[in-house]
Amino acid sequence: MIDKDEAFARLVRASWERRLARELDRMVGESPEADRPRVAFMLAALCGVTVEASALAGPDFGGRVAAALASGSGGAPVVASYGSCANAACQRREGGPPCVSSCPFHAIILDAASGEAKIDAEACAGCGRCAEACPDGVFADLVEYLPAAELQRGGRPVIAAVAPAIVGQFGEGATMEKLRAAFKRLGCVDMVEVAFFADMLTMKEAGEFNEKVMVHDDFLISSCCCPMWVAMLRRVYKDLVHHVSPSVSPMIAAGRVLKILRPGCAVVFIGPCIAKKAEAKEPDLALSIDQVLTFHEVKVIFETAGVDPASLEGEDSSEYSSRGGRLYARSGGVSIAVSEAVAELYPAKAGLFSSAAADGVPACKALLERAKSGELSASFIEGMGCVGGCVGGPKAILPREAGRAGVDAYASGSAIPVATKSDCMKEILGRLGIFGPEAIMESGKAKLFEREF
């Protein structure tokens, strides 16, 4: 099998040079004949689309992929499986095949007799852990850069919305100002910090805490940030859902707000998480975010374009994200941000605020079991599916310890300590018809930041 990063770089370059279909057919033809269907499957995934099994390595493979891109018919779900798995040693592995053992939701179905590996669409949360674990490329998460490039080609202004965990991921000298310049080099009209929209959710969840937590036995479960955490609650811990905040994630809030402020724009989220690709396609959230790219994918794109963010002259912007919003990148950050907002907005409730945070699927499940059994005394519960939080995401470039250190340092240097003290926040909320932090909770206005559980 060919190297995925090299293959992706070739496809990106071919797309820029308007020769994608020819390059796809050339790359398939360069592979041994027995490998061609699987190579074609991987290439289609790297282009962000799926094609019928009969078309894999067929005579018009490149044309079919190019046509799917041009029509906007990207792949769904975002994690696909090739089918047969020939790795007998993998199937005999103690603890089961890595695709099966890596899935937190038991969504991989493996027929030991036929070798067919399939994804149970109902159980799958789109986290991509099977794709990360599989040594043979049987599973793949779809890369959404070429669909985003099609939007640019069609004339839509594209805004890059970067996750708080981006700090330090592209080099120590790659400041937010330099990253803004780098994304503009790729054709984006602007880059914004999703931490600013996390600030909006901070004030929203502070308001929900004020409404729902009246005595020490009451508690609120945060729904911010992590689609893995939300999936656990919705699929495994349904008895706790009535305690869950109905707030959308900062990513979804970013897309919704930006599309109001700049009608007609497309919003591409940049983060360390594969599961965000699936979140963006959930029926009640769809159309908020147009595409999702991971840090690792963007690294390959920068390298292919010859863009080194750290070496660019930065594009200045006003300080607009708070310390709390930037801390969303790591475990415990949401709790810190919401506790500070509660103290600012609802000081009478500050004495009731006590938090419990978990990171990593086993720890999250253990925390929710304690909440379910009544053993947990915390009034605010936060969970993130990756160890360390978003800085430990599967497509982060930095080790999670370095990622956390960078996030903490960047957050501590914020000119705005708490979201409620941001003049920029007041201005943007006013443009949305929301006058004052507490007004986020007003009937009709809260819906912008909510989803149905």
C-alpha positions in Angstrom: 0.0 0.0 0.0 1.2 3.5 -0.8 1.9 6.0 2.0 -1.3 8.0 2.9 0.4 11.3 3.5 2.3 11.1 0.2 -0.8 10.1 -1.6 -2.8 12.9 -0.1 -0.1 15.5 -1.1 -0.2 14.2 -4.7 -4.0 14.5 -4.8 -3.9 18.0 -3.3 -1.4 19.2 -5.9 -3.3 17.5 -8.7 -6.5 19.2 -7.6 -4.8 22.6 -7.6 -3.5 21.9 -11.1 -6.9 20.7 -12.4 -5.7 17.1 -13.2 -7.2 15.2 -10.3 -9.0 12.5 -12.4 -5.9 11.6 -14.3 -3.8 11.5 -11.2 -6.2 9.2 -9.4 -6.1 6.7 -12.3 -2.3 7.0 -12.5 -1.9 6.3 -8.8 -4.2 3.2 -9.0 -2.3 2.0 -12.1 1.0 2.3 -10.2 -0.1 -0.2 -7.6 0.1 -4.0 -8.0 -3.0 -5.3 -9.7 -4.2 -7.2 -6.6 -4.0 -4.1 -4.4 -5.8 -1.7 -6.8 -9.3 -1.9 -5.4 -8.1 -1.2 -1.9 -5.8 1.6 -3.1 -8.7 3.1 -4.9 -10.8 2.9 -1.7 -8.1 4.8 0.2 -7.7 7.4 -2.6 -11.4 8.1 -2.7 -11.4 8.5 1.1 -8.5 11.0 0.8 -10.6 12.9 -1.7 -13.5 13.0 0.8 -15.9 10.9 -1.2 -17.1 7.3 -1.4 -17.7 5.4 -4.7 -19.5 2.2 -5.4 -17.5 -1.0 -4.8 -17.9 -1.8 -8.5 -16.1 1.4 -9.5 -13.0 0.8 -7.3 -10.1 0.6 -9.7 -12.5 0.5 -12.6 -11.8 2.3 -15.9 -13.6 5.5 -14.9 -12.6 5.6 -11.3 -10.9 9.0 -11.4 -13.8 10.5 -13.4 -16.3 9.2 -10.8 -14.4 10.7 -7.9 -14.0 14.0 -9.7 -17.7 14.1 -10.6 -18.7 13.3 -7.0 -16.5 16.3 -5.8 -17.9 18.6 -8.4 -21.5 17.7 -7.5 -20.9 18.2 -3.8 -21.9 14.6 -3.0 -19.3 13.9 -0.3 -19.2 10.6 1.6 -21.4 9.9 4.6 -20.8 8.5 7.1 -17.4 9.9 7.4 -15.7 6.6 8.4 -16.0 3.9 5.7 -14.9 0.3 5.5 -13.4 -1.5 2.5 -14.9 -4.9 3.3 -12.8 -8.0 3.4 -9.9 -8.2 5.8 -7.2 -10.7 5.0 -5.0 -10.3 8.1 -5.5 -13.6 9.8 -2.9 -12.8 12.5 -4.8 -9.6 13.3 -8.0 -11.6 13.8 -6.3 -14.1 16.1 -4.8 -11.3 18.2 -5.4 -11.6 22.0 -8.2 -9.2 22.9 -9.6 -9.3 19.4 -8.7 -7.4 16.2 -7.5 -3.9 16.9 -10.5 -2.4 15.0 -12.9 -4.2 17.3 -11.0 -3.6 20.5 -10.4 0.1 19.7 -14.1 0.9 19.2 -15.7 2.4 22.3 -19.2 1.7 21.0 -18.9 -1.9 19.8 -19.7 -0.7 16.2 -17.3 -3.0 14.3 -18.8 -6.2 13.1 -16.3 -8.8 12.0 -17.3 -12.0 10.3 -14.5 -14.4 11.3 -15.5 -16.9 8.5 -15.6 -14.5 5.6 -13.2 -11.8 6.9 -15.8 -9.1 6.2 -15.3 -6.1 8.5 -18.3 -3.8 8.6 -19.4 -0.7 10.5 -22.8 -0.8 12.3 -24.0 2.7 11.3 -26.4 2.9 14.2 -23.8 2.3 16.8 -20.9 4.2 15.1 -20.1 7.6 16.6 -17.6 8.4 13.8 -14.6 8.7 16.1 -12.3 7.0 13.6 -10.5 4.9 16.1 -10.9 1.9 13.9 -9.1 3.7 11.1 -6.3 4.7 13.4 -6.0 1.1 14.7 -6.3 -0.9 11.5 -2.8 -1.8 10.1 -4.2 -2.7 6.6 -6.3 0.3 5.6 -9.6 -1.6 5.8 -11.1 1.5 7.5 -10.7 5.1 6.5 -12.0 8.4 7.7 -12.8 10.7 4.8 -10.6 13.7 4.3 -12.6 16.8 3.5 -10.0 19.2 2.0 -10.9 18.6 -1.6 -14.6 19.3 -1.0 -13.6 22.5 0.8 -11.4 23.4 -2.2 -14.4 22.9 -4.5 -16.3 25.5 -2.4 -13.5 28.0 -2.9 -13.4 27.2 -6.6 -17.1 28.0 -6.7 -16.5 31.4 -5.3 -17.7 31.0 -1.7 -15.7 32.8 0.9 -14.2 30.2 3.3 -13.5 31.0 6.9 -11.1 28.7 8.9 -12.4 28.2 12.4 -9.5 26.8 14.5 -10.0 24.7 17.6 -8.4 26.0 20.9 -6.0 23.1 20.8 -4.2 24.5 17.8 -1.7 26.4 20.0 1.8 25.2 19.1 0.7 22.5 16.8 2.4 24.0 13.7 5.6 25.1 15.4 6.6 27.1 18.5 6.7 30.3 16.4 3.4 29.8 14.7 1.3 32.4 16.5 -2.4 33.0 15.9 -1.5 36.0 13.8 0.9 33.9 11.7 -1.6 31.1 11.4 -4.2 33.6 10.1 -1.7 34.6 7.4 -1.1 30.9 6.6 -4.7 30.1 6.1 -5.1 33.1 3.9 -2.3 31.8 1.8 -4.5 28.7 1.3 -7.3 30.9 0.0 -9.4 31.5 3.2 -10.8 34.9 3.6 -10.1 34.8 7.4 -9.3 32.6 10.4 -11.1 32.8 13.7 -10.5 31.2 17.1 -13.3 28.8 18.1 -12.4 29.8 21.7 -14.5 32.9 21.1 -17.6 30.8 20.5 -16.6 28.6 23.5 -17.0 31.8 25.5 -20.6 32.1 24.3 -21.2 28.6 25.4 -19.6 29.3 28.7 -22.1 32.0 29.4 -24.9 29.8 28.2 -24.0 26.9 30.5 -23.5 29.3 33.4 -27.1 30.4 32.8 -28.2 26.7 32.7 -26.4 26.0 35.9 -28.2 28.9 37.5 -31.6 27.5 36.4 -31.0 23.8 37.1 -28.8 23.7 40.2 -30.9 24.8 43.2 -29.5 22.6 46.0 -26.4 20.6 46.6 -27.8 17.4 45.2 -28.6 18.9 41.8 -26.1 18.7 38.9 -25.6 19.8 35.3 -23.7 17.7 32.7 -21.9 19.8 30.2 -22.5 19.0 26.5 -19.7 21.2 25.2 -16.8 20.2 23.1 -16.7 16.4 22.8 -18.9 14.4 20.5 -17.6 11.2 22.1 -18.8 12.4 25.5 -22.2 13.3 23.9 -22.4 9.9 22.2 -21.8 8.1 25.4 -24.6 10.0 27.1 -27.1 9.5 24.3 -26.3 5.8 23.6 -25.2 4.3 26.9 -26.4 6.6 29.7 -29.8 7.7 28.5 -31.0 7.9 32.1 -28.8 10.9 32.6 -29.7 12.8 29.5 -32.2 15.0 31.4 -29.3 16.4 33.3 -27.4 17.3 30.1 -27.1 20.9 28.9 -28.7 21.3 25.5 -25.9 23.5 24.3 -24.2 22.8 21.0 -20.4 22.5 20.8 -18.2 25.6 20.2 -17.6 24.3 16.7 -21.3 24.3 15.8 -21.8 27.7 17.5 -19.0 29.1 15.4 -20.6 27.9 12.2 -24.0 29.2 13.1 -22.9 32.6 14.3 -20.4 33.2 11.4 -23.1 32.4 8.8 -25.4 35.0 10.4 -22.6 37.6 10.5 -21.4 36.8 7.0 -24.2 35.3 4.9 -23.0 33.0 2.1 -19.7 32.1 3.7 -18.5 28.5 4.2 -16.9 27.5 7.6 -14.2 24.9 7.8 -13.3 23.7 11.3 -9.7 22.8 12.0 -9.0 20.5 15.0 -7.4 17.3 16.3 -10.5 15.2 16.2 -12.0 12.8 13.6 -15.3 12.6 15.5 -15.9 16.2 14.7 -16.4 15.2 11.0 -19.4 13.0 12.1 -20.7 15.7 14.5 -20.9 18.2 11.7 -23.1 15.9 9.7 -25.6 15.0 12.4 -29.2 15.9 11.2 -29.9 18.5 13.8 -26.5 20.2 13.4 -26.0 19.8 9.6 -25.2 22.9 7.5 -23.5 24.7 10.5 -20.1 23.5 9.4 -19.2 22.8 5.8 -16.1 20.7 6.3 -13.8 19.5 9.0 -10.1 19.1 8.7 -7.6 17.7 11.2 -4.3 19.3 12.3 -2.5 16.4 10.6 -4.3 16.9 7.3 -3.6 20.7 7.4 0.1 20.0 8.1 0.3 18.0 4.8 -1.6 20.8 3.0 0.8 23.4 4.3 3.8 21.4 3.3 2.4 20.7 -0.1 1.8 24.4 -0.6 5.2 25.4 0.7 3.6 27.3 3.6 5.5 27.5 6.9 3.3 29.4 9.3 6.1 30.2 11.7 8.1 32.0 9.0 5.2 34.3 7.8 4.5 37.8 8.9 1.5 37.7 11.1 -1.8 39.4 10.4 -2.9 41.3 13.5 -6.4 41.2 14.9 -7.9 42.5 18.1 -7.8 40.3 21.2 -11.2 38.7 21.5 -11.1 35.2 23.1 -10.9 34.8 26.9 -8.7 32.7 29.1 -11.6 30.4 29.8 -12.5 29.8 26.2 -8.9 29.0 25.3 -8.8 26.4 28.2 -11.5 24.4 26.5 -8.7 22.6 24.7 -7.8 20.5 27.7 -9.5 18.4 30.3 -11.0 20.5 33.1 -11.0 23.7 31.0 -14.8 23.8 30.5 -15.3 23.5 34.3 -12.9 26.4 35.0 -14.5 28.6 32.4 -18.1 27.9 33.6 -17.2 28.3 37.3 -15.7 31.7 36.7 -18.8 32.8 34.6 -21.1 31.6 37.3 -19.2 33.6 39.9 -19.5 36.7 37.7 -23.1 36.4 36.5 -24.8 34.5 39.3 -22.7 35.0 42.5 -25.4 33.6 44.7 -24.9 30.2 43.0 -21.1 30.2 43.2 -21.1 28.3 46.5 -23.0 25.5 44.9 -20.5 25.0 42.1 -18.2 22.0 42.4 -16.9 20.2 39.3 -15.8 16.7 38.3 -13.9 16.1 35.0 -12.8 12.9 33.3 -10.8 12.4 30.2 -10.5 9.2 28.1 -13.4 6.8 27.5 -12.8 4.5 30.5 -12.6 7.4 32.9 -15.7 9.1 31.4 -17.7 5.9 31.7 -16.6 5.5 35.4 -17.5 9.1 36.1 -21.0 8.7 34.5 -21.5 5.4 36.5 -20.9 7.3 39.7 -23.3 10.0 38.6 -25.9 7.4 37.8 -25.6 5.7 41.1 -25.7 8.9 43.1 -22.2 8.5 44.4 -20.9 11.7 42.8 -21.2 14.9 44.8 -20.2 17.4 42.0 -22.7 19.9 40.6 -21.0 20.3 37.2 -19.8 17.3 35.3 -17.4 17.5 32.3 -16.0 14.7 30.1 -13.7 14.4 27.1 -13.2 11.2 25.2 -9.5 11.6 24.6 -6.9 11.5 27.4 -5.9 15.0 28.2 -8.9 16.4 26.3 -8.7 17.9 22.8 -4.9 18.3 23.1 -4.8 14.5 23.2 -6.9 14.1 20.1 -5.9 11.4 17.5 -4.9 13.9 14.9 -3.0 16.3 17.1 0.6 16.9 16.1 2.1 17.6 19.5 2.3 15.1 22.4 -0.6 15.9 24.7 1.6 17.1 27.5 3.3 19.7 25.2 -0.1 20.6 23.8 -1.5 21.2 27.3 1.5 23.3 28.3 1.1 25.5 25.2 -2.6 25.9 25.8 -2.2 26.9 29.4 0.5 29.4 28.6 -1.5 31.0 25.8 -4.6 31.1 27.9 -2.8 32.7 30.9 -1.6 35.5 28.6 -5.1 36.4 27.5 -6.0 40.0 27.9 -9.6 38.9 28.7 -9.9 36.8 31.9 -13.6 35.9 31.7 -15.9 35.9 28.7 -18.3 38.4 30.4 -15.6 41.1 30.4 -15.1 41.1 26.6 -16.1 44.2 24.7 -15.9 42.3 21.5 -18.3 39.7 22.9 -20.8 42.4 23.8 -20.6 43.8 20.3 -21.0 40.5 18.5 -23.9 39.4 20.8 -25.5 42.8 20.1 -25.3 42.1 16.3 -27.1 38.8 17.1 -29.8 40.7 19.0 -28.6 39.5 22.3 -27.9 42.4 24.7 -25.9 41.2 27.7 -24.5 37.8 28.8 -27.6 36.8 30.7 -29.8 37.5 27.6 -28.4 34.4 26.0 -30.8 32.5 28.2 -33.9 34.4 26.9 -36.5 32.4 25.1 -35.9 32.4 21.3 -32.3 33.6 21.6 -31.0 30.5 23.3 -32.0 28.3 20.3 -29.0 29.6 18.3 -26.8 27.7 20.8 -29.0 24.6 21.3 -29.7 21.2 19.9 -32.3 18.5 20.7 -31.2 15.7 22.9 
